[in-house]
Amino acid sequence: MVVEATAAGQIEIVFIDDSLASGDGERLAAELTTLVREALSRAREQSVGALAEVKSDSRVAEAISDMKDAMAKPLPTAPSPRRTTPPEDEDAYYRRSSWLQ
């Protein structure tokens, strides 16, 4: 049996050995190809419907919009500055001590 698949997901059964198909491999290959195409078509229709349902959710639409906005912002050209002064709750002892002591 030879099965070919395209990048678009189309599947075609090209040849089935007649001994596997009880004497009519070409007809069986054609029938199997038809069944695979019908199943693929139904799966695509269901996928389109599921995607439309997800996209119709306002939370998803908002998240997509937020991602597009974030991707449209320019990248920073310089690294962000490091903290040069310790926070108010860190004193000299805190910075040089270890919690293991």
N, C-alpha and C positions, 0 to 999 in steps of 0.2 A: 504494500500500500504506500502511495506517495501522497503526502498532504502538504500543500503550499499555503503559506500565510503571507499577506501583504503587510506593509507598515501601517496601513489603515485598519487592520484587524480583520480583513476579509480572509476567509478560509475556503480553500478549494481542494477537493479530493480528486487527484488527477488519474490515479491508476490503482486498481485493486486486482491482485492476482486472481485469475478465474478459478483457481482451485479453492481460494478462500471464499469466493462469492457463489459457489455452486454453479459455475458456468457462465455467468453474465456480469463480469466485473465492471464493465463500463456503465451499465444501467444502475448498478448498486452505487457506484461512485457518484453518479449524477444525482441520485436520490438522496444520498447522505449529504452531498454539497448543498442541495436545496434545503434540507432540514437544518443544517448548520447556519445557513444564511437567514432563514426564518427566525431561528433562536437568537442570532446576533441582532437582527432588526428589532425584535421584541425587547431585548436587553438594552439596546440603545434608547428606545422609546421610554422605557422605565427610568433609565439614567437621566434623560432630559427632564422628565417629570419630577424626579427626586431633586435634581439640581434647582429647578424652578421653585420648588417648595422651600428649599433652604434659602435661596436668594430672596424670597419674599418676606423672610423674617427680618424685621427692622433692626434687630441687634446685629445680624450678620451684615446687612447693608451698611450699618454704621461702622462696624469693624473694618470692612473693606475700604470704606471712605477714609478712615483713620490711617490705614496702611498706605493708601495712595498718597495722602497728605504727607506722611512721614518720609516716604520714598522721594517725594518731590523736593524736599528740603535739601539744601546744599550740604555736602560733607564738611566737617570742620577742617580747617587748613592747619591749625596749630593744636598741639595737645593741650588738654585742660590743665590749668595750674594745679600744682600739688599744695596740700595744706602745709603752711609754714609755721603756724602757731598751733599749739595743742589746744584741745577743747578745754573749757573752763573747769571741768571736773577732773582733769588730769594734772596732777602736780608732779614735781621732780621725782618724788619717791615712787609714784605710780609708774612713771616711764622707765625707771631703772630696776624695779622689782619684778619678781615673777610670782605668779599665783601658786607655783610649786613650793615656795619658801614658807 
